[in-house]
Amino acid sequence: MQNDSITCNSLKKFQSPDDIWILAEQRNGILQTVSFELLARAVPLAVQSGGSVHAVVIGSSLPDSELKRLIEYGADRVFAIESPFFEHYTIDLYSQALIGFFQDCRPGQLIAAATTFGRTIMPYLAMKLHTGLTADCTKLEMSDSRRMLQTRPAAGGNIMATIQCPEHRPQMATVRSHSCKPLDIDKDRQGEIIRIAACPPSKTSAVTIQKFIPVSEETTIQNATKIVAVGRGIKRAENLKPIQQFAKSIGAVLGATREVVDRGWLPYSCQIGLSGKTITPRLYIGLGVSGAIQHLAGMQTAEKIVAVNKDPDAPIFRIADFGIVGDLFDVLPLLSEMLQKPSGPSPV
């Protein structure tokens, strides 16, 4: 595996309108899972465009073992932009380096995750690179004319709009984390790792990092393998108690639709959907969830979907692997008894 170190002035040789670029994320020198999800988006696009997949990651000091993982998950070339100034993410210092980098490379397509990192730096980059940005995409495709077709919910989630950027480059988009799974790892894949020693920033950051306070509720529901989600069909907050007991009995985390959260029955950390979290659990059980498009966009990539709703025409049944038409308060005791029997079926 080739490992080079180059300067900012020799990047023009990597210009190609067909290549797909991703903006990978790292924390404390460890790549975040969303970086590999982005590669799963980029590889099919590169097949359609006939180009290569390039990953860009910025930090203070990135180990070869981590950068190699990007190649194993689908990248053809990895650019590591490094400087002691990049130990912690600050938009002003990171953007200085990335703007110059992308002005030299002139990528045709650039995608990032709709995380705190992506949602802050991508609009800034789009403005400085004089191009457009489509946020929170659910689907990306390449047209025959090398235009990236960027599909995202619009009009409050009631329609799906496909957006193009016909004139300006790079074509830029963010996609939600946990909205797709990484490709299978291939430890035999070969690629190129290029380290770039970033020039010292022209100005110091206006932001001073005091300390980091982890917010555990942000990760609990997104990392859960089993989720029991409730919708307005639970009728009132008092009805949550048996559902919480059921979720606990099968080792599941409780989730909710926006309406449940808006009514104050559960906190925002439980909200699943366009305005909440995107999840990819092994098992999703929806109780009284009708399946509005805003909610479906956040959970439809679950491996197994079980839906309980008394309305046989509820939209959630269209994507459910198993559907039970009935009152959830009648079904829940039976479902709980069945899943807790020693000889009963495994919930996953």
C-alpha positions in Angstrom: 0.0 0.0 0.0 1.6 3.3 -1.1 2.0 5.9 1.5 3.1 9.3 0.3 3.6 12.8 1.7 3.0 15.7 -0.6 2.6 19.5 -0.4 -0.5 21.5 -1.1 1.0 22.6 -4.5 1.0 19.2 -6.1 -2.7 18.4 -5.8 -3.9 19.5 -9.2 -2.9 16.1 -10.7 -5.9 14.6 -8.8 -8.5 16.7 -10.6 -11.2 14.5 -12.2 -14.9 15.3 -12.7 -15.8 11.7 -12.4 -14.3 11.0 -8.9 -16.4 10.9 -5.8 -15.0 12.5 -2.7 -16.1 12.0 0.9 -15.3 14.0 4.0 -14.5 11.4 6.6 -14.7 12.1 10.3 -12.3 11.2 13.2 -12.2 11.8 16.9 -8.9 11.5 18.8 -7.3 9.8 15.9 -10.1 7.2 15.6 -12.3 7.2 12.5 -16.1 7.5 13.2 -18.4 4.8 11.8 -20.2 7.4 9.6 -17.0 7.6 7.5 -17.5 4.0 6.4 -21.2 4.7 5.8 -20.2 7.5 3.4 -18.0 5.1 1.5 -21.0 2.8 1.0 -22.7 5.8 -0.6 -19.7 6.8 -2.7 -18.7 3.4 -4.2 -22.0 3.0 -6.2 -21.7 6.6 -7.4 -18.2 5.9 -8.6 -19.3 2.8 -10.5 -22.0 5.0 -12.2 -19.6 7.8 -13.0 -16.6 5.6 -13.9 -14.4 7.4 -11.4 -12.5 6.6 -8.2 -13.4 7.1 -4.5 -11.3 9.6 -2.5 -11.6 10.0 1.2 -10.4 13.2 3.0 -9.8 13.3 6.7 -8.4 16.1 8.7 -6.7 15.9 12.2 -3.5 16.3 14.1 -1.9 12.9 13.8 -3.7 10.0 12.1 -2.3 6.4 12.4 -1.7 4.4 9.3 -3.9 1.6 10.7 -6.9 3.9 10.8 -6.4 5.4 7.3 -6.0 1.9 5.9 -9.5 1.1 7.2 -10.9 3.6 4.7 -9.3 1.7 1.9 -10.5 -1.6 3.2 -14.1 -0.2 3.2 -14.0 1.1 -0.4 -11.7 4.2 -0.8 -9.2 4.1 -3.6 -7.1 7.0 -2.2 -7.0 8.6 1.2 -5.8 12.2 1.9 -4.8 12.9 5.5 -4.6 16.6 6.1 -2.5 17.0 9.3 -1.4 19.8 11.6 -1.0 20.2 15.4 -3.7 22.9 15.1 -6.2 20.3 14.1 -6.2 18.4 17.4 -9.8 19.5 18.0 -12.4 20.6 15.5 -12.9 24.3 15.0 -14.7 25.4 11.9 -12.4 28.4 11.2 -9.1 26.4 11.2 -10.5 23.3 9.5 -12.2 25.3 6.8 -9.0 27.3 6.0 -7.3 24.0 5.2 -10.2 22.4 3.4 -11.0 25.3 1.2 -7.5 25.5 -0.1 -7.3 21.7 -0.6 -10.6 21.5 -2.6 -9.7 24.6 -4.6 -6.6 22.7 -5.8 -8.3 19.3 -6.2 -11.5 20.6 -7.7 -13.7 17.6 -7.0 -16.7 16.9 -9.1 -18.7 15.5 -6.2 -18.3 15.9 -2.4 -20.4 14.2 0.2 -20.3 14.3 4.0 -22.4 13.2 6.9 -25.2 15.3 8.4 -23.5 15.3 11.7 -22.6 18.3 13.8 -19.3 18.3 11.9 -20.9 18.0 8.4 -23.8 20.4 9.1 -21.4 23.2 10.2 -18.5 22.9 7.8 -20.3 21.8 4.5 -22.4 25.0 4.2 -19.3 27.1 4.9 -17.4 25.2 2.2 -20.2 25.5 -0.3 -20.3 29.3 0.2 -16.5 29.7 -0.2 -16.4 27.3 -3.2 -19.3 29.1 -4.9 -21.5 26.0 -5.3 -24.7 24.5 -3.9 -25.4 22.1 -1.1 -28.3 19.6 -0.6 -28.7 18.7 3.0 -30.1 15.5 4.6 -30.2 13.4 1.5 -31.8 10.0 1.6 -30.7 8.9 -1.9 -27.8 9.7 -4.2 -27.4 8.7 -7.9 -25.4 9.8 -10.9 -27.1 10.7 -14.1 -25.7 9.9 -17.6 -24.6 13.6 -17.8 -22.5 13.3 -14.6 -25.0 15.2 -12.5 -25.5 13.9 -9.0 -29.2 13.4 -8.3 -29.7 14.3 -4.7 -33.0 13.1 -3.2 -34.3 14.5 0.1 -37.7 15.0 1.8 -39.3 18.4 1.2 -42.4 20.3 2.1 -42.4 19.1 5.7 -41.5 15.6 4.6 -44.7 15.2 2.5 -42.8 14.8 -0.8 -39.4 13.6 -2.0 -37.5 16.1 -4.1 -34.6 15.3 -6.4 -32.2 18.2 -6.7 -29.4 18.8 -9.2 -26.5 21.3 -9.4 -26.2 21.6 -13.2 -23.5 24.3 -13.4 -21.4 24.6 -10.3 -18.8 22.2 -8.9 -18.3 20.4 -6.7 -21.8 19.0 -6.3 -22.2 18.8 -2.6 -24.5 16.8 -0.4 -24.9 15.6 3.2 -26.5 12.4 4.2 -27.8 11.3 7.6 -25.7 9.1 9.7 -27.0 5.5 10.3 -29.1 5.8 7.1 -27.1 3.0 5.4 -24.7 0.3 6.4 -21.0 0.2 5.6 -19.8 -2.2 2.9 -18.2 -5.5 3.9 -14.6 -5.0 4.8 -12.0 -6.2 2.4 -8.6 -6.4 4.0 -7.0 -7.3 0.7 -8.0 -4.0 -1.0 -5.1 -1.8 -2.1 -5.0 1.9 -2.3 -2.9 5.0 -1.7 -2.5 7.0 1.5 -1.3 10.6 1.0 -0.4 12.7 4.0 -0.5 16.4 3.6 1.3 18.7 6.0 -1.1 21.6 6.2 0.3 25.1 6.1 0.1 27.0 9.4 -3.2 28.8 9.5 -3.2 32.4 8.5 -5.0 33.3 11.7 -5.7 31.7 15.0 -9.0 30.3 15.9 -11.6 32.6 17.6 -12.8 29.5 19.5 -11.1 28.1 22.6 -11.8 24.5 23.6 -12.4 24.4 27.4 -13.5 20.8 27.8 -15.7 18.1 26.3 -18.8 16.8 28.0 -20.2 13.6 26.4 -23.9 13.5 25.9 -24.8 9.9 26.3 -28.5 10.3 25.2 -27.3 11.3 21.7 -25.8 7.9 21.1 -28.0 5.5 23.1 -30.9 5.2 20.6 -28.7 5.3 17.5 -26.4 2.5 18.8 -29.2 0.3 20.1 -29.7 -3.1 18.4 -33.4 -3.4 19.5 -35.8 -0.5 19.6 -39.5 -0.3 20.7 -41.0 2.8 19.2 -44.3 4.3 20.3 -46.7 6.6 18.3 -49.8 8.5 19.1 -51.7 5.2 19.3 -50.6 4.9 22.9 -53.2 7.6 23.6 -51.7 9.0 26.8 -48.5 9.2 28.8 -49.8 6.9 31.5 -49.8 4.0 29.0 -46.1 4.1 28.6 -45.4 2.1 31.8 -46.2 -1.4 30.4 -44.4 -0.5 27.2 -41.3 0.5 29.0 -41.5 -2.7 31.0 -41.8 -4.7 27.7 -38.9 -2.9 26.1 -36.7 -3.6 29.2 -37.7 -7.3 29.2 -36.4 -7.8 25.7 -33.3 -5.5 26.1 -34.6 -2.8 23.9 -34.3 1.0 24.0 -37.5 3.1 23.8 -38.1 5.4 20.8 -40.9 7.6 19.7 -42.5 9.6 16.9 -42.4 13.3 16.8 -46.0 13.7 18.0 -45.2 11.7 21.2 -42.3 14.0 21.9 -44.2 17.1 21.1 -46.9 16.1 23.6 -44.1 15.8 26.2 -44.6 12.1 26.8 -41.0 11.3 26.0 -37.8 13.5 25.7 -36.4 14.5 22.4 -33.5 12.0 22.8 -36.1 9.3 21.9 -37.4 10.9 18.7 -36.9 9.0 15.5 -37.3 10.6 12.1 -36.4 13.5 9.9 -36.3 15.9 12.9 -34.9 13.3 15.3 -32.5 10.4 15.1 -31.9 8.0 12.2 -31.6 4.4 13.5 -30.5 1.0 12.0 -31.3 -1.6 14.7 -31.5 -5.3 14.2 -35.1 -5.2 15.5 -37.6 -2.4 15.4 -41.0 -2.8 17.0 -43.5 0.0 16.3 -46.5 0.2 18.7 -49.3 2.5 17.7 -47.0 4.0 15.0 -48.9 4.9 11.8 -45.8 5.4 9.7 -45.7 9.0 8.5 -43.0 9.6 5.9 -41.0 11.7 8.4 -40.8 8.8 10.8 -40.2 6.2 8.2 -37.2 8.1 6.9 -35.5 7.6 10.2 -36.1 3.8 10.7 -36.7 2.1 7.4 -33.2 0.7 7.3 -33.8 -1.5 10.4 -33.1 -5.2 9.7 -36.4 -6.5 11.0 -39.5 -4.3 11.4 -42.5 -5.4 13.4 -45.6 -3.2 13.4 -48.7 -3.2 15.6 -51.5 -0.9 14.6 -55.3 -1.3 14.6 -55.5 0.4 11.2 -54.9 -2.1 8.4 -54.1 0.7 6.0 -51.4 2.3 8.2 -48.4 3.2 6.0 -45.9 1.4 8.3 -47.3 -2.0 7.2 -45.9 -1.3 3.7 -42.3 -1.7 5.0 -42.9 -4.0 7.9 -41.5 -7.6 7.8 -44.2 -8.6 10.3 -47.5 -6.7 10.8 -50.1 -7.3 13.5 -53.5 -5.6 13.0 -55.0 -5.0 16.4 -55.2 -2.8 19.5 -51.7 -2.6 20.9 -53.0 -2.9 24.4 -54.5 -6.3 23.5 -51.5 -7.4 21.5 -48.7 -6.2 23.9 -49.4 -8.8 26.7 -49.5 -11.6 24.2 -46.4 -10.5 22.5 -44.5 -10.1 25.8 -45.6 -13.5 26.9 -44.5 -15.1 23.7 -41.1 -13.4 23.6 -40.3 -14.3 27.2 -41.1 -18.0 26.9 -37.9 -20.1 27.0 -39.1 -22.0 24.0 -40.5 -19.0 22.2 -39.0 -17.4 19.1 -36.0 -15.1 19.4 -37.0 -11.4 18.8 -34.1 -11.2 16.3 
